[in-house]
Amino acid sequence: MHSIWTKGVKPADKAQRRKEVLAYKNSFDALIEVLDKNIKKKEAVRDYSNPNWLAEQIAVNEYNAAVDEIKKLITFK
């Protein structure tokens, strides 16, 4: 479980917060399946003749990183 789920929660309340978040595990697992089927990572930009290829590649990298972060946030091991 990612620590962000208990960030800012009083130490005495952290166990309860973990329990609440883990209660949504089935929903998060279903959401991961939806993301895997519908939100695909973008491929690298290979058109180096385009003067904006670097900016486009940066956008692709940021998009892919955001997808990874969301999946990491809702994945519980």
Contact map, one row per residue, 1 for C-alpha under 8 A:
11101000000000000000000000000000000000000000000000000000000000000000000011111
11111000000000000000000000000000000000000000000000000000000000000000000111010
11111110000000000000000000000000000000000000000000000000000000000000000000000
01111110000000000000000000000000000000000000000000000000000000000000000000000
11111110000000001100100000000000000000000000000000000000000000000000000000000
00111111100001001100000000000000000000000000000000000000000000000000000000000
00111111100000000000000000000000000000000000000000000000000000000000000000000
00000111110000000000000000000000000000000000000000000000000000000000000000000
00000111111011001000000000000000000000000000000000000000000000000000000000000
00000001111111000000000000000000000000000000000000000000000000000000000000000
00000000111111000000000000000000000000000000000000000000000000000000000000000
00000000011111100000000000000000000000000000000000000000000000000000000000000
00000000111111111000000000000000000000000000000000000000000000000000000000000
00000100111111111100000000000000000000000000000000000000000000000000000000000
00000000000111111110000000000000000000000000000000000000000000000000000000000
00000000000011111111000000000000000000000000000000000000000000000000000000000
00001100100011111111100000000000000000000000000000000000000000000000000000000
00001100000001111111110000000000000000000000000000000000000000000000000000000
00000000000000111111111000000000000000000000000000000000000000000000000000000
00000000000000011111111100000000000000000000000000000000000000000000000000000
00001000000000001111111110000000000000000000000000000000000000000000000000000
00000000000000000111111110000000000000000000000000000000000000000000000000010
00000000000000000011111111000000000000000000000000000000000000000000000000000
00000000000000000001111111110000000000000000000000000000000000000000000000000
00000000000000000000111111111000000000000000000000000000000000000000000000010
00000000000000000000001111111100000000000000000000000000000000000000000000000
00000000000000000000000111111110000000000000000000000000000000000000000000000
00000000000000000000000111111111000000000000000000000000000000000000000001100
00000000000000000000000011111111100000000000000000000000000000000000000001100
00000000000000000000000001111111110000000000000000000000000000000000000000000
00000000000000000000000000111111111000000000000000000000000000000000000000000
00000000000000000000000000011111111100000000000000000000000000000000001001100
00000000000000000000000000001111111110000000000000000000000000000000000000000
00000000000000000000000000000111111111100000000000000000000000000000000000000
00000000000000000000000000000011111111110000000000000000000000000000000000000
00000000000000000000000000000001111111110000000000000000000000000000000000000
00000000000000000000000000000000111111110000000000000000000000000000000000000
00000000000000000000000000000000011111110000000000000000000000000000000000000
00000000000000000000000000000000011111111000000000000000000000000010000000000
00000000000000000000000000000000001111111100000000000000000000000000000000000
00000000000000000000000000000000000000111110000000000000000000110010000000000
00000000000000000000000000000000000000011111000000000000000100110000000000000
00000000000000000000000000000000000000001111100000000000000100000000000000000
00000000000000000000000000000000000000000111110000000000100110000000000000000
00000000000000000000000000000000000000000011111100001001100100000000000000000
00000000000000000000000000000000000000000001111100001000000000000000000000000
00000000000000000000000000000000000000000000111111001000000000000000000000000
00000000000000000000000000000000000000000000111111101000000000000000000000000
00000000000000000000000000000000000000000000001111101000000000000000000000000
00000000000000000000000000000000000000000000001111111000000000000000000000000
00000000000000000000000000000000000000000000000111111100000000000000000000000
00000000000000000000000000000000000000000000000001111111000000000000000000000
00000000000000000000000000000000000000000000111111111111100000000000000000000
00000000000000000000000000000000000000000000000000111111110000000000000000000
00000000000000000000000000000000000000000000000000011111111000000000000000000
00000000000000000000000000000000000000000000100000011111111100000000000000000
00000000000000000000000000000000000000000001100000001111111110000000000000000
00000000000000000000000000000000000000000000000000000111111111000000000000000
00000000000000000000000000000000000000000000000000000011111111100000000000000
00000000000000000000000000000000000000000111100000000001111111110000000000000
00000000000000000000000000000000000000000001000000000000111111111000000000000
00000000000000000000000000000000000000000000000000000000011111111100000000000
00000000000000000000000000000000000000001100000000000000001111111110000000000
00000000000000000000000000000000000000001100000000000000000111111111000000000
00000000000000000000000000000000000000000000000000000000000011111111100000000
00000000000000000000000000000000000000000000000000000000000001111111110000000
00000000000000000000000000000000000000101000000000000000000000111111111000000
00000000000000000000000000000000000000000000000000000000000000011111111100000
00000000000000000000000000000000000000000000000000000000000000001111111110000
00000000000000000000000000000000000000000000000000000000000000000111111111000
00000000000000000000000000000001000000000000000000000000000000000011111111100
01000000000000000000000000000000000000000000000000000000000000000001111111100
11000000000000000000000000000000000000000000000000000000000000000000111111100
11000000000000000000000000011001000000000000000000000000000000000000011111110
10000000000000000000000000011001000000000000000000000000000000000000001111111
11000000000000000000010010000000000000000000000000000000000000000000000001111
10000000000000000000000000000000000000000000000000000000000000000000000000111
